[in-house]
Each structure stands twice: as C-alpha cells, then as structure tokens.
Amino acid sequence: MRASHLKIMTLAALLCGGLAALASTLLARDDISSQAERIFDGAFASKMTEQIGDPILRVRTGTETFCIQQDTAAGVPASTLISDLSEAFGLDWRQIEVDDLADCPADKTTFYVLQGARPAQGDLLDLVAGIVGSTPPNPDAMFPDWALGLSVSLPGPGHREFVFATSVADMPGDVARSILSEELLQSILRASDVDSREIISLLGEDLRNTDYAQWFHNNPIGFCTVDIVLLELLLGPSTSGLHKMAQMRAHLTSDFDALLAAAETRAPKLGAYADPRCWAWEISS
C-alpha cells in the first residue's frame, strides 16, 4: 500500500459508505478461475529464474511459529486473524506473544509479526539486524518509511518472514484490518503484489489513486475469493501432494472446480474478513 500516513488518518473515514455503493461489482463465480490464474501468474512470476526453472512454492508445513508483538487494542489483533486462518485451513500454527520482537526465540520463529505504530527507521533496522545478524544492504528500499505495511523475506534458515502492519488509535478499523490481512497473506504465500484494475485479490494493487481517501474504491479492503483459493492451493490438505510451481499452476487450471469447492469449506470461518465486492460466498451476519 503506497500512501502517506497523514492521508489515511484524515481521509479514510469516508471508506465505509463508499464500499456499500460499490457492492454491485460482486464477482460472478464464472470469472474466478481466470482471475485466480492471472493473480497466480503475477504473484509468483518473480520466483521464476534461470537458476530455478520450477521453484518449490509449497514451503509451509502448517506447523510454523508466529512470534507477535501486537496492538491488543486493535479491532483485529494479529493473533486473532492468525488463529482464524489456522483454524480455517486445519493448520497447527503456533503463536508466541511478546512485548518486543527482540525476545522471539530464534530457533523456532518463522514469522516475526509487528502490529502497531511504525518504529523509527533506526530502531526497525536494529530489530531486523538483531534477527538476521546483519543490516539489510538496501534498507530504504526494503523498509520504506512511508509504508503502512511490510512483508519481507529474511535470509537465514528456513523461509522466515518479517511482517509489519500499522495500527494506531485514530485509524479506521477496516483500514487497519485490511493492511494486516494483506501483509499476512503476502508473507504466508510468499507472493508479490500484482497490478490490477479490478477488485479481485488483496495481492492486486490499483495504483491510479494518488489520494489515499479513494484507495479502497479501487482496491480490496478484505479477502477476496481468489485469496482463499490461493491459500487452499498453497496450504490446504486437498493439495498436499503439490509442491512445485508448475504442478500448482496446472492444478489451478485442470482441477479448479475441486479447488474452489475445497476453498468454499474455509469461507464460513473467514467471512468476517471478506470484501463483499469480490467474495462469492454468502457472508453470515
């Protein structure tokens, strides 16, 4: 998400009314397959290199540990969303809550999750250096000080991720939840942003709006059906035998109906985080 902190604080309160007016853009189920394929191709294209022609995408075992320094006053604390995702997909994710991410156990942690006000740049880099053992070579690019959310892969053992999601007292709850949902989705899938002029995935970004008050008129404020399908593809038990990019891409095309049906079993547990404009399933009140 690209915008100044000031704009989101002063203008995003207009969000909720605008979303209701845009609900007519709800996706037809027939469109989801092609949209999922496009987001998949964009989100994982950067992992295709000359050295790795068919990279392993399914790197999560379902037993990862999240070490969390969270905003307990947030409408959706990070631990709550992680618990709901873990339950929805039948995973055994473990959580450790700390007052300072520096206290996370280095031999166990897969996800370092920071939710709250953004630390000063120097403090943030010191924190990451403490985890990794060295300072990032391009800190301003990896951790831009204007970012409301970050998802950064960390070097070292395993597939570790550092996640930051802004949550402050005067931020609208839907906005804070959206930032958290997007950054966790990216870190869990190890996926990249995708340019998109349609509201079809939290991984999709429409950058036409320079005024952040209008951001959610063109971007999701919660999970889309495509997001649940991709989570099912990379985490769900129905695809446990698939690991490489080519296998998963082929499955997305050849077995999409089965994949969508499996994803539909997750939907009731995640409806509270959904954007109704791109969600194919009924959201219970």
Backbone bond lengths (Angstrom), bond angles and torsions (degrees), N, CA, C in turn:
res aa  C-N    CA-C-N  psi(-1)  N-CA   C-N-CA  omega(-1)  CA-C   N-CA-C  phi
1 M - - - 1.446 - - 1.521 108.71 -
2 R 1.311 117.55 128.85 1.449 120.97 -172.73 1.517 109.45 -119.81
3 A 1.350 116.99 107.10 1.456 121.13 178.77 1.504 108.24 -175.52
4 S 1.322 116.12 162.46 1.457 119.57 179.73 1.513 109.93 -78.54
5 H 1.334 114.88 149.97 1.464 120.59 178.04 1.518 110.17 -61.27
6 L 1.327 116.90 -36.00 1.460 120.19 -177.53 1.513 111.77 -62.47
7 K 1.327 116.75 -44.38 1.461 119.09 -177.62 1.519 111.69 -62.73
8 I 1.310 116.10 -41.16 1.467 117.29 -177.68 1.516 111.18 -68.20
9 M 1.318 116.88 -32.81 1.456 119.30 179.73 1.521 111.76 -70.55
10 T 1.321 117.00 -38.01 1.462 119.88 -172.22 1.520 114.25 -91.81
11 L 1.317 117.26 -21.79 1.456 118.77 -170.33 1.521 115.48 -118.84
12 A 1.320 118.60 -23.26 1.459 119.33 -171.04 1.521 113.11 -72.79
13 A 1.310 118.56 -7.94 1.464 120.51 177.66 1.525 111.98 -62.75
14 L 1.340 116.84 -15.83 1.468 120.78 178.44 1.524 112.51 -77.67
15 L 1.313 115.90 -3.38 1.456 122.50 -169.25 1.527 115.03 -59.41
16 C 1.319 117.51 -51.78 1.463 120.20 -167.49 1.527 112.88 -58.92
17 G 1.315 117.02 -43.47 1.456 119.27 179.51 1.502 112.49 -63.38
18 G 1.326 116.89 -37.80 1.457 120.43 179.60 1.502 112.92 -65.64
19 L 1.319 117.04 -35.83 1.466 119.77 -179.25 1.527 111.63 -63.88
20 A 1.324 116.55 -41.44 1.457 119.36 -179.20 1.525 111.19 -60.90
21 A 1.313 116.07 -38.14 1.459 119.76 -179.45 1.515 112.91 -69.50
22 L 1.315 116.37 -21.09 1.461 120.24 -176.69 1.520 113.24 -99.70
23 A 1.313 117.42 4.96 1.462 119.88 -175.75 1.525 113.21 -62.28
24 S 1.325 117.06 -16.29 1.467 119.99 -178.87 1.516 112.81 -69.37
25 T 1.324 117.53 -8.73 1.467 120.43 179.29 1.522 112.07 -85.77
26 L 1.325 117.20 10.66 1.471 121.31 179.45 1.522 110.97 -48.71
27 L 1.321 114.77 132.61 1.462 119.96 -176.30 1.517 112.98 -70.18
28 A 1.303 116.24 143.53 1.458 121.70 169.45 1.518 108.30 -79.72
29 R 1.307 116.64 142.46 1.466 120.28 -177.69 1.531 111.23 -58.34
30 D 1.328 116.92 -33.32 1.468 119.99 -177.81 1.526 112.22 -64.03
31 D 1.321 116.91 -20.47 1.463 120.18 -178.28 1.525 113.05 -85.34
32 I 1.313 117.11 -17.61 1.458 120.19 -168.24 1.522 112.62 -64.52
33 S 1.327 117.14 -37.90 1.458 119.85 -177.39 1.529 111.66 -59.79
34 S 1.326 116.57 -50.59 1.463 119.08 -178.41 1.521 111.15 -66.42
35 Q 1.323 116.90 -35.10 1.455 120.09 178.81 1.527 111.33 -67.35
36 A 1.339 115.72 -40.97 1.464 120.00 178.28 1.522 110.79 -62.79
37 E 1.321 116.81 -39.92 1.463 120.38 179.25 1.526 110.65 -64.62
38 R 1.322 116.95 -41.36 1.464 120.08 -178.45 1.526 111.10 -67.36
39 I 1.325 116.43 -42.91 1.460 119.26 178.73 1.527 110.21 -66.50
40 F 1.329 117.75 -41.18 1.465 121.20 177.70 1.524 110.18 -57.29
41 D 1.320 116.16 -49.86 1.467 120.56 -177.02 1.527 111.14 -60.62
42 G 1.326 116.98 -41.22 1.457 119.82 -179.34 1.515 112.91 -74.05
43 A 1.333 116.81 -39.17 1.462 121.14 -174.81 1.520 112.98 -71.09
44 F 1.334 116.07 -27.93 1.459 118.52 -175.58 1.523 114.00 -116.20
45 A 1.319 117.36 2.53 1.465 120.46 -178.71 1.518 111.49 -60.31
46 S 1.332 117.24 -35.01 1.461 119.96 -177.18 1.519 112.43 -67.56
47 K 1.328 117.47 -14.76 1.455 120.33 179.06 1.527 112.47 -84.24
48 M 1.331 116.02 -7.59 1.461 120.32 177.13 1.520 108.57 -86.80
49 T 1.314 117.30 116.86 1.456 122.25 179.59 1.517 109.25 -131.48
50 E 1.335 115.42 169.36 1.458 119.20 177.60 1.522 111.26 -64.81
51 Q 1.337 116.18 -30.39 1.455 119.56 -178.94 1.518 112.15 -79.93
52 I 1.327 116.42 -31.29 1.471 120.38 -178.13 1.517 107.39 -124.11
53 G 1.310 116.59 95.47 1.450 120.05 -175.90 1.512 113.50 -75.89
54 D 1.335 117.91 -29.72 1.463 121.45 -178.50 1.532 107.93 -139.34
55 P 1.333 117.54 77.08 1.466 120.54 -173.24 1.514 112.66 -67.41
56 I 1.304 115.46 154.01 1.460 121.51 173.65 1.524 108.41 -76.51
57 L 1.326 116.53 123.73 1.460 121.03 179.88 1.522 111.58 -99.81
58 R 1.316 117.46 -34.12 1.461 119.09 -178.19 1.530 108.93 -81.89
59 V 1.320 115.23 87.74 1.457 120.88 -176.17 1.529 111.61 -103.78
60 R 1.312 117.51 -6.21 1.462 120.68 179.88 1.526 110.42 -94.07
61 T 1.314 116.32 137.49 1.463 121.15 178.93 1.525 112.44 -99.06
62 G 1.335 116.41 -11.52 1.458 120.10 -175.90 1.512 112.87 89.19
63 T 1.331 117.44 2.95 1.466 121.43 179.13 1.528 111.21 -118.23
64 E 1.328 117.21 21.70 1.457 121.06 -177.27 1.538 111.63 -68.05
65 T 1.323 114.81 158.07 1.463 121.92 178.08 1.526 109.76 -111.24
66 F 1.326 115.62 127.93 1.459 123.43 175.08 1.522 108.01 -102.36
67 C 1.318 116.80 120.27 1.462 121.20 172.80 1.516 106.96 -101.91
68 I 1.338 117.08 121.48 1.460 121.70 -164.23 1.523 111.55 -125.05
69 Q 1.315 115.67 126.55 1.464 122.73 165.83 1.520 105.30 -110.52
70 Q 1.329 117.24 105.49 1.461 119.63 -166.42 1.515 112.63 -121.62
71 D 1.322 113.24 166.01 1.454 122.22 173.35 1.526 107.29 -90.25
72 T 1.311 116.53 99.80 1.465 120.03 -175.64 1.526 112.03 -67.70
73 A 1.331 117.39 -17.10 1.465 120.68 178.69 1.517 112.53 -89.09
74 A 1.319 117.78 -4.22 1.463 121.26 -179.25 1.514 110.40 -65.29
75 G 1.326 116.06 150.43 1.459 120.28 177.45 1.519 111.57 -57.43
76 V 1.323 116.17 -38.04 1.466 122.42 174.03 1.524 107.34 -128.89
77 P 1.346 118.26 94.20 1.460 119.31 173.29 1.528 110.23 -60.33
78 A 1.319 116.10 151.07 1.465 120.60 -177.09 1.527 111.72 -55.26
79 S 1.327 117.21 -39.86 1.465 120.30 -177.55 1.522 111.90 -62.34
80 T 1.334 117.28 -31.30 1.469 120.50 -179.49 1.520 111.09 -68.51
81 L 1.339 117.24 -47.76 1.461 120.24 178.93 1.523 110.95 -63.49
82 I 1.307 118.06 -41.55 1.467 121.20 179.11 1.523 110.26 -62.85
83 S 1.317 117.69 -42.05 1.476 121.20 177.56 1.519 111.30 -62.59
84 D 1.337 116.71 -41.85 1.463 120.20 -178.73 1.531 111.19 -67.77
85 L 1.326 117.61 -39.52 1.467 120.60 175.71 1.527 110.70 -64.51
86 S 1.314 116.31 -43.05 1.459 120.70 -179.50 1.523 111.09 -61.67
87 E 1.327 116.22 -43.10 1.470 120.15 179.16 1.520 111.04 -68.22
88 A 1.328 116.80 -42.10 1.463 120.11 -177.04 1.522 112.03 -61.76
89 F 1.330 117.20 -36.72 1.459 120.37 -176.50 1.535 112.91 -102.93
90 G 1.321 117.21 10.59 1.451 121.16 175.83 1.516 113.48 62.75
91 L 1.344 116.82 40.45 1.454 121.61 -177.26 1.527 110.75 -100.83
92 D 1.303 115.41 167.90 1.462 121.81 179.59 1.519 109.48 -116.19
93 W 1.322 115.44 48.43 1.456 119.69 178.21 1.524 109.76 -67.68
94 R 1.309 115.59 136.01 1.461 121.56 178.61 1.526 109.42 -105.03
95 Q 1.322 115.59 149.69 1.463 120.17 -179.32 1.518 110.38 -127.48
96 I 1.315 114.42 140.01 1.457 122.29 172.62 1.523 106.41 -127.40
97 E 1.317 117.82 120.46 1.457 121.71 178.81 1.521 109.39 -99.05
98 V 1.329 115.74 130.14 1.462 121.76 -177.06 1.527 109.79 -130.77
99 D 1.324 115.41 159.95 1.462 120.45 174.50 1.519 111.52 -83.46
100 D 1.332 116.72 -17.38 1.453 122.20 -178.82 1.526 107.79 -149.74
101 L 1.338 116.63 126.53 1.466 119.30 -179.02 1.521 112.68 -60.41
102 A 1.319 117.62 -18.46 1.460 120.05 176.05 1.523 111.49 -62.84
103 D 1.328 117.19 -18.47 1.464 121.41 -179.40 1.524 113.19 -90.89
104 C 1.342 117.90 2.37 1.460 120.40 179.59 1.535 110.56 -65.80
105 P 1.326 117.69 140.64 1.466 119.85 177.70 1.524 111.18 -70.12
106 A 1.305 117.12 116.86 1.470 121.27 -174.51 1.515 112.44 -65.82
107 D 1.323 117.32 -26.09 1.458 119.57 -176.11 1.519 113.12 -87.52
108 K 1.324 117.64 -0.04 1.466 120.62 -177.25 1.524 113.61 -125.52
109 T 1.315 117.59 -31.02 1.456 121.23 -167.52 1.530 112.96 -73.10
110 T 1.342 116.15 131.93 1.460 122.85 173.37 1.524 110.61 -104.75
111 F 1.324 116.29 -40.56 1.461 122.00 -179.63 1.531 109.27 -119.21
112 Y 1.322 115.54 123.16 1.459 121.75 172.83 1.526 105.99 -101.13
113 V 1.333 117.20 110.93 1.466 121.32 -172.49 1.521 109.66 -114.36
114 L 1.330 115.82 120.61 1.453 122.60 178.34 1.520 108.44 -115.40
115 Q 1.323 116.69 118.27 1.463 122.57 178.94 1.516 108.52 -122.18
116 G 1.333 117.24 126.47 1.451 120.76 -179.68 1.508 110.96 147.88
117 A 1.312 117.04 -156.22 1.456 121.49 176.99 1.527 109.25 -71.19
118 R 1.317 116.09 144.82 1.460 119.30 -177.63 1.520 110.18 -71.35
119 P 1.332 117.65 130.43 1.461 119.76 176.13 1.530 110.71 -66.83
120 A 1.308 116.69 161.34 1.450 120.80 170.91 1.524 108.79 -58.82
121 Q 1.321 116.91 149.35 1.454 121.05 -175.01 1.533 112.28 -54.96
122 G 1.316 116.49 -43.24 1.460 119.75 -179.74 1.520 111.95 -62.44
123 D 1.340 116.59 -41.24 1.465 120.44 179.51 1.530 110.76 -66.87
124 L 1.325 116.05 -39.56 1.457 119.73 179.28 1.527 110.91 -64.22
125 L 1.320 116.87 -44.23 1.464 120.06 -179.68 1.523 111.12 -67.31
126 D 1.321 117.58 -35.73 1.470 120.32 175.85 1.524 110.40 -63.47
127 L 1.336 116.09 -39.82 1.451 120.25 179.19 1.524 110.88 -62.83
128 V 1.331 116.65 -48.56 1.459 120.63 -179.48 1.528 110.79 -64.60
129 A 1.336 116.79 -39.96 1.464 120.30 178.09 1.522 110.78 -62.37
130 G 1.327 116.45 -34.99 1.455 119.58 177.40 1.519 112.68 -66.24
131 I 1.331 116.12 -32.80 1.460 120.52 178.76 1.521 110.99 -76.68
132 V 1.326 116.46 -46.37 1.459 122.15 -172.33 1.525 112.05 -85.83
133 G 1.343 116.27 -35.02 1.452 119.94 -176.87 1.507 113.33 103.62
134 S 1.329 117.17 -2.15 1.457 121.84 178.06 1.518 108.89 -157.92
135 T 1.326 116.39 161.00 1.459 121.98 179.63 1.522 109.94 -82.38
136 P 1.342 119.12 138.99 1.467 120.88 178.53 1.530 110.89 -56.97
137 P 1.333 117.77 143.23 1.465 120.48 -177.97 1.520 113.76 -69.73
138 N 1.329 117.47 -25.85 1.469 121.53 -179.87 1.527 109.68 -131.53
139 P 1.316 117.68 66.18 1.471 121.12 -170.69 1.518 114.39 -60.39
140 D 1.335 118.35 -37.85 1.465 119.37 -176.86 1.519 111.88 -69.16
141 A 1.326 117.44 -28.12 1.460 121.11 177.07 1.525 110.93 -79.55
142 M 1.324 117.25 -40.07 1.458 120.95 -178.07 1.521 112.05 -76.57
143 F 1.342 116.05 -33.66 1.467 120.83 -176.47 1.534 109.72 -130.14
144 P 1.341 118.22 64.49 1.471 119.89 -179.07 1.523 110.94 -61.19
145 D 1.319 115.81 138.27 1.465 118.55 -172.85 1.520 113.17 -73.17
146 W 1.361 117.91 -10.64 1.464 120.12 178.36 1.533 112.42 -89.51
147 A 1.332 117.31 -8.65 1.472 120.70 -171.48 1.524 110.93 -71.61
148 L 1.320 115.94 132.13 1.460 121.91 174.25 1.518 112.09 -84.36
149 G 1.331 116.47 -14.77 1.451 121.60 177.13 1.513 110.02 -152.35
150 L 1.328 116.54 150.00 1.459 122.48 -179.41 1.517 109.79 -141.51
151 S 1.307 116.08 144.89 1.460 122.16 171.10 1.518 106.57 -141.21
152 V 1.320 116.81 110.46 1.462 121.99 -171.90 1.525 109.58 -127.68
153 S 1.328 116.37 127.84 1.457 120.95 174.12 1.523 109.12 -74.10
154 L 1.333 116.06 134.57 1.453 121.41 -177.84 1.523 110.56 -102.27
155 P 1.332 117.26 140.11 1.462 119.39 175.76 1.524 110.69 -71.71
156 G 1.328 114.86 164.61 1.452 119.27 179.05 1.511 111.41 114.14
157 P 1.320 117.52 -161.38 1.471 121.08 -174.91 1.519 112.73 -68.92
158 G 1.323 115.83 143.43 1.456 120.37 175.97 1.511 113.45 70.27
159 H 1.319 115.14 -161.75 1.466 122.03 -179.83 1.521 107.34 -117.08
160 R 1.306 115.88 79.12 1.460 121.83 -174.46 1.522 110.50 -91.33
161 E 1.337 114.82 150.20 1.455 120.90 -178.24 1.527 109.79 -136.36
162 F 1.330 114.84 142.19 1.451 121.52 170.49 1.525 107.79 -107.43
163 V 1.331 117.13 129.31 1.465 122.54 -176.53 1.521 109.23 -126.47
164 F 1.334 116.02 130.70 1.455 121.14 172.59 1.516 109.41 -126.19
165 A 1.342 116.16 134.23 1.463 121.90 176.80 1.520 108.69 -135.53
166 T 1.332 116.43 122.57 1.458 121.08 -179.59 1.523 111.35 -65.99
167 S 1.312 115.78 135.57 1.463 122.33 171.82 1.512 107.00 -150.63
168 V 1.330 116.58 112.36 1.466 122.04 179.05 1.521 108.81 -133.24
169 A 1.313 116.10 164.52 1.461 121.64 -168.39 1.515 113.69 -58.08
170 D 1.342 119.29 -38.68 1.460 120.63 -174.39 1.523 112.97 -96.64
171 M 1.318 117.58 14.59 1.458 120.70 177.49 1.532 109.67 -88.67
172 P 1.339 118.84 131.14 1.469 120.21 176.45 1.521 110.91 -54.60
173 G 1.328 116.81 138.24 1.457 121.20 -175.12 1.510 113.58 -58.98
174 D 1.348 117.70 -38.55 1.459 120.52 -179.57 1.520 111.28 -65.28
175 V 1.323 115.99 -33.88 1.464 119.70 -179.93 1.524 110.29 -69.67
176 A 1.328 116.90 -46.83 1.465 120.78 179.14 1.524 110.52 -60.58
177 R 1.324 117.07 -41.22 1.465 120.65 179.29 1.518 111.44 -65.37
178 S 1.336 116.67 -38.67 1.457 120.62 179.40 1.523 111.47 -64.60
179 I 1.331 116.88 -44.66 1.460 120.75 178.98 1.527 110.04 -60.59
180 L 1.326 116.77 -46.28 1.461 121.32 179.36 1.517 111.25 -61.76
181 S 1.336 117.34 -45.78 1.467 121.40 -178.84 1.524 111.36 -61.62
182 E 1.332 116.20 -43.51 1.461 119.88 -178.19 1.523 111.56 -65.02
183 E 1.327 117.07 -46.17 1.463 119.44 -176.63 1.522 111.55 -69.24
184 L 1.320 117.96 -37.44 1.464 119.74 176.47 1.523 110.81 -66.75
185 L 1.341 117.32 -40.64 1.462 120.44 178.45 1.524 110.09 -60.09
186 Q 1.316 117.22 -46.76 1.455 120.15 -179.49 1.522 111.84 -62.61
187 S 1.319 116.81 -41.79 1.457 119.45 -176.72 1.526 111.59 -71.87
188 I 1.328 117.38 -37.68 1.463 120.70 179.94 1.522 110.80 -67.14
189 L 1.337 116.25 -42.88 1.463 120.63 -179.32 1.528 112.06 -84.05
190 R 1.326 117.49 -16.75 1.468 122.65 -171.59 1.531 109.19 57.44
191 A 1.327 114.79 49.35 1.461 122.20 -174.06 1.523 110.51 -111.23
192 S 1.320 115.54 158.34 1.458 122.48 179.17 1.525 110.64 -101.73
193 D 1.343 115.98 162.75 1.458 120.93 172.18 1.528 110.14 -65.74
194 V 1.329 115.68 152.12 1.461 121.96 179.65 1.528 107.93 -129.76
195 D 1.329 117.48 129.82 1.459 120.18 174.32 1.527 109.70 -63.72
196 S 1.322 116.36 130.37 1.459 119.65 -178.11 1.517 109.99 -151.66
197 R 1.322 117.01 133.83 1.462 122.10 175.11 1.529 111.09 -95.66
198 E 1.333 116.96 5.42 1.460 121.92 178.84 1.526 109.49 -120.94
199 I 1.315 115.72 152.48 1.465 121.04 175.68 1.529 107.10 -86.43
200 I 1.336 116.36 92.48 1.466 119.31 -175.06 1.527 113.16 -132.66
201 S 1.328 118.59 -12.88 1.465 120.59 -178.08 1.515 109.36 -167.27
202 L 1.332 115.90 147.73 1.455 120.02 172.69 1.523 111.58 -64.47
203 L 1.325 117.19 -18.84 1.459 120.97 176.41 1.524 111.33 -78.85
204 G 1.315 117.30 -16.42 1.457 121.49 179.79 1.513 111.31 -85.59
205 E 1.312 116.72 137.11 1.460 121.75 178.76 1.522 110.57 -127.01
206 D 1.319 115.43 127.79 1.460 122.25 172.73 1.528 106.33 -105.53
207 L 1.320 116.42 108.86 1.464 121.41 -172.39 1.522 113.25 -95.03
208 R 1.333 117.53 14.71 1.460 119.34 -177.67 1.520 112.48 -67.21
209 N 1.319 117.42 -30.09 1.459 120.33 -175.78 1.520 110.98 -83.73
210 T 1.320 115.99 116.35 1.457 119.64 174.26 1.530 111.17 -87.36
211 D 1.319 116.01 -17.98 1.462 121.59 177.12 1.525 107.76 -94.72
212 Y 1.321 117.48 116.87 1.470 119.93 -173.44 1.528 112.85 -66.95
213 A 1.322 117.06 -20.08 1.463 118.78 177.28 1.516 111.37 -61.81
214 Q 1.346 116.49 -23.44 1.466 120.95 -179.30 1.527 112.71 -98.54
215 W 1.329 117.40 0.80 1.474 120.96 -172.81 1.526 112.34 -53.58
216 F 1.322 117.33 -48.44 1.460 120.66 -173.02 1.527 113.12 -80.73
217 H 1.315 117.95 -0.03 1.457 119.65 169.00 1.522 110.27 -72.55
218 N 1.328 117.08 -23.69 1.460 121.58 -177.30 1.524 113.26 -123.62
219 N 1.327 117.64 0.69 1.454 121.81 -177.97 1.524 110.10 -133.17
220 P 1.322 117.71 150.58 1.468 120.23 -178.67 1.524 111.93 -66.05
221 I 1.319 114.54 151.12 1.454 120.55 173.18 1.527 110.16 -114.40
222 G 1.311 116.74 13.70 1.458 122.02 178.38 1.512 109.92 -171.97
223 F 1.313 115.97 -176.70 1.460 120.91 -179.51 1.522 111.27 -63.69
224 C 1.323 115.22 140.85 1.458 122.65 170.62 1.526 108.75 -103.71
225 T 1.327 115.73 165.77 1.459 120.21 177.07 1.525 111.11 -55.74
226 V 1.331 116.98 -41.00 1.465 121.09 179.39 1.528 110.86 -57.35
227 D 1.327 117.60 -37.31 1.461 120.56 -179.64 1.521 111.67 -64.88
228 I 1.320 116.89 -40.91 1.462 120.24 179.93 1.531 109.67 -69.10
229 V 1.324 116.87 -36.68 1.468 120.57 176.53 1.530 110.29 -62.51
230 L 1.322 117.48 -44.53 1.465 120.24 -179.72 1.526 111.39 -67.75
231 L 1.316 117.53 -37.02 1.458 120.05 175.25 1.527 110.64 -63.62
232 E 1.327 116.26 -41.31 1.469 120.08 176.46 1.521 110.58 -61.67
233 L 1.317 116.37 -41.46 1.463 121.02 -178.42 1.530 111.65 -63.61
234 L 1.331 117.42 -40.52 1.458 120.55 -174.62 1.532 114.52 -98.56
235 L 1.349 116.64 -9.39 1.458 119.57 -177.80 1.522 114.02 -129.18
236 G 1.329 117.21 -28.12 1.457 120.81 -167.55 1.514 114.75 -71.18
237 P 1.323 116.60 154.44 1.466 121.04 178.96 1.520 113.88 -66.06
238 S 1.340 116.83 -22.68 1.468 118.43 -178.76 1.526 112.38 -70.51
239 T 1.334 116.85 -14.78 1.466 120.41 -178.73 1.533 111.54 -122.86
240 S 1.321 116.79 26.01 1.463 120.40 -173.55 1.524 113.17 -62.92
241 G 1.331 117.49 -20.98 1.463 120.17 179.79 1.513 114.02 -86.68
242 L 1.333 117.27 -4.07 1.465 121.39 -178.46 1.530 109.55 -99.59
243 H 1.320 116.09 132.96 1.457 119.24 -179.14 1.521 113.43 -132.65
244 K 1.326 118.27 -33.80 1.451 120.90 -173.89 1.522 111.32 -94.33
245 M 1.325 114.05 158.91 1.459 120.61 -175.42 1.524 111.17 -59.82
246 A 1.318 117.62 -45.45 1.465 120.37 -177.67 1.520 111.45 -62.26
247 Q 1.340 116.84 -39.63 1.466 120.81 178.60 1.523 110.72 -62.63
248 M 1.311 115.83 -45.88 1.455 120.08 -176.77 1.516 111.45 -69.14
249 R 1.324 116.56 -39.32 1.463 119.30 178.86 1.514 110.69 -64.11
250 A 1.328 117.19 -39.94 1.465 121.07 178.58 1.529 110.68 -66.23
251 H 1.332 116.48 -40.43 1.465 120.62 -179.70 1.525 110.73 -65.34
252 L 1.312 116.23 -36.59 1.460 120.73 179.90 1.523 111.18 -59.97
253 T 1.327 116.02 -31.26 1.461 120.50 179.95 1.520 111.99 -88.91
254 S 1.329 116.80 -49.40 1.463 120.26 -170.65 1.519 113.87 -79.27
255 D 1.334 117.65 -26.87 1.462 120.88 -175.49 1.526 111.45 -125.29
256 F 1.335 115.93 34.76 1.454 118.29 -173.80 1.528 112.28 -63.73
257 D 1.327 118.12 -38.39 1.468 119.80 -178.31 1.523 111.18 -60.70
258 A 1.337 116.24 -42.40 1.468 120.15 178.73 1.525 110.71 -67.77
259 L 1.333 115.66 -38.00 1.462 120.24 179.39 1.523 110.45 -65.52
260 L 1.324 116.68 -42.44 1.455 120.74 178.95 1.525 111.07 -65.50
261 A 1.336 116.35 -39.16 1.462 119.87 178.07 1.521 111.27 -64.12
262 A 1.334 116.66 -39.62 1.459 119.98 177.20 1.521 110.79 -66.32
263 A 1.326 116.42 -41.53 1.462 120.50 178.52 1.527 111.05 -63.27
264 E 1.323 116.16 -33.23 1.466 120.16 -178.89 1.521 111.96 -63.19
265 T 1.330 117.27 -27.13 1.467 119.83 177.77 1.526 111.09 -70.46
266 R 1.321 117.44 -20.06 1.469 120.82 179.17 1.528 111.47 -85.25
267 A 1.326 115.91 -25.73 1.465 121.46 -169.76 1.526 114.55 -54.38
268 P 1.350 120.04 -44.14 1.468 118.26 -176.61 1.520 114.00 -58.90
269 K 1.325 117.32 -29.40 1.465 120.05 -177.81 1.531 112.81 -83.24
270 L 1.339 116.07 -10.98 1.459 119.59 -175.91 1.521 112.96 -121.66
271 G 1.325 117.14 6.67 1.455 120.62 -178.31 1.518 113.54 -60.74
272 A 1.330 117.52 -27.27 1.458 120.66 -179.60 1.523 112.05 -67.53
273 Y 1.332 116.71 -16.76 1.469 121.48 -178.84 1.524 111.77 -105.86
274 A 1.313 118.47 8.04 1.459 121.97 -171.59 1.519 112.27 -86.02
275 D 1.328 115.20 151.07 1.459 122.19 166.51 1.523 106.51 -95.53
276 P 1.332 119.40 114.90 1.465 121.19 -174.25 1.524 113.69 -63.05
277 R 1.313 118.53 -17.00 1.465 121.05 -179.47 1.524 112.40 -74.35
278 C 1.324 117.75 -17.90 1.474 120.48 -177.01 1.511 111.16 -134.49
279 W 1.321 116.45 26.57 1.476 122.80 -175.31 1.515 107.76 -117.71
280 A 1.325 117.90 120.60 1.455 121.61 -172.56 1.521 113.11 -83.29
281 W 1.338 117.22 -17.25 1.456 120.11 -172.95 1.525 111.34 -100.86
282 E 1.303 115.57 158.84 1.455 120.94 179.62 1.520 109.85 -67.50
283 I 1.304 116.54 136.22 1.463 122.54 177.24 1.518 107.84 -102.37
284 S 1.332 116.57 116.78 1.455 119.94 -179.09 1.521 109.14 -74.34
285 S 1.302 115.49 145.50 1.468 120.76 -178.68 1.518 110.94 -80.65
